[in-house]
Amino acid sequence: MKDSTVNPLPNPPRVDRPGPALVACGLWLRAAVVGASGFAAGLIQLVDDGMKPLSALTLAIGGGALAVVSWWRARAALDPAAEPARGNRPDRVQAPRVCPGSNPI
């Protein structure tokens, strides 16, 4: 016995291909994992004395920066509010109006 009130959509629509935003998010997350690994490796090298301190510090700071920026970009790739609306963007920037008789400088 089929009851349409229990299951209003018996066959939900299939999504064959992920959207470009999802692909971009996945690529940014992969870059974030690489950055987090570099950050961890830099911290380990700082404690372990396996590298020069400046090289290990550079690796840790660079990896941490890559991880933070990549996670931020991955989130922005999926957030539709982060994109500027096409209709709200002016085609050109207008200069501010100056009152007649006043010195603009």
KAQUI-V119976 format. One record per residue. RES is the residue in one small letter. PSI is psi in whole degrees, -180 to 180 (999 if undefined). OMEGA is omega in whole degrees, -180 to 180 (NA if undefined). Layout:
res=RES psi=PSI omega=OMEGA
res=RES psi=PSI omega=OMEGA
This chain:
res=m psi=126 omega=179
res=k psi=133 omega=176
res=d psi=113 omega=-176
res=s psi=-18 omega=179
res=t psi=-26 omega=179
res=v psi=-42 omega=-178
res=n psi=85 omega=-177
res=p psi=-25 omega=179
res=l psi=87 omega=-178
res=p psi=-31 omega=178
res=n psi=93 omega=180
res=p psi=151 omega=-179
res=p psi=139 omega=179
res=r psi=144 omega=174
res=v psi=108 omega=-176
res=d psi=-41 omega=-176
res=r psi=139 omega=176
res=p psi=153 omega=180
res=g psi=163 omega=180
res=p psi=-29 omega=179
res=a psi=-37 omega=179
res=l psi=-39 omega=178
res=v psi=-44 omega=179
res=a psi=-40 omega=178
res=c psi=-43 omega=179
res=g psi=-40 omega=179
res=l psi=-40 omega=178
res=w psi=-36 omega=178
res=l psi=-34 omega=175
res=r psi=-41 omega=177
res=a psi=-34 omega=178
res=a psi=-38 omega=178
res=v psi=-39 omega=177
res=v psi=-43 omega=178
res=g psi=-41 omega=178
res=a psi=-36 omega=177
res=s psi=-41 omega=176
res=g psi=-40 omega=178
res=f psi=-47 omega=179
res=a psi=-42 omega=179
res=a psi=-39 omega=178
res=g psi=-41 omega=178
res=l psi=-40 omega=178
res=i psi=-42 omega=-180
res=q psi=-32 omega=176
res=l psi=-39 omega=-178
res=v psi=-35 omega=-171
res=d psi=-13 omega=-177
res=d psi=32 omega=179
res=g psi=-22 omega=-179
res=m psi=172 omega=172
res=k psi=145 omega=-176
res=p psi=-37 omega=-179
res=l psi=-39 omega=178
res=s psi=-42 omega=180
res=a psi=-39 omega=179
res=l psi=-40 omega=177
res=t psi=-42 omega=178
res=l psi=-42 omega=-179
res=a psi=-45 omega=-179
res=i psi=-43 omega=179
res=g psi=-43 omega=178
res=g psi=-41 omega=178
res=g psi=-41 omega=179
res=a psi=-42 omega=178
res=l psi=-41 omega=-180
res=a psi=-46 omega=-178
res=v psi=-48 omega=-178
res=v psi=-39 omega=-179
res=s psi=-41 omega=178
res=w psi=-38 omega=178
res=w psi=-43 omega=180
res=r psi=-34 omega=178
res=a psi=-41 omega=178
res=r psi=-40 omega=180
res=a psi=-28 omega=179
res=a psi=-31 omega=-180
res=l psi=-13 omega=-175
res=d psi=112 omega=-179
res=p psi=-21 omega=179
res=a psi=-18 omega=-179
res=a psi=-23 omega=180
res=e psi=139 omega=176
res=p psi=141 omega=178
res=a psi=137 omega=-176
res=r psi=-31 omega=-178
res=g psi=-22 omega=-176
res=n psi=-6 omega=-176
res=r psi=124 omega=178
res=p psi=150 omega=180
res=d psi=-30 omega=180
res=r psi=156 omega=180
res=v psi=131 omega=180
res=q psi=141 omega=178
res=a psi=150 omega=178
res=p psi=145 omega=-179
res=r psi=145 omega=180
res=v psi=137 omega=179
res=c psi=143 omega=179
res=p psi=139 omega=178
res=g psi=-3 omega=180
res=s psi=158 omega=179
res=n psi=116 omega=-177
res=p psi=-17 omega=-178
res=i psi=999 omega=NA
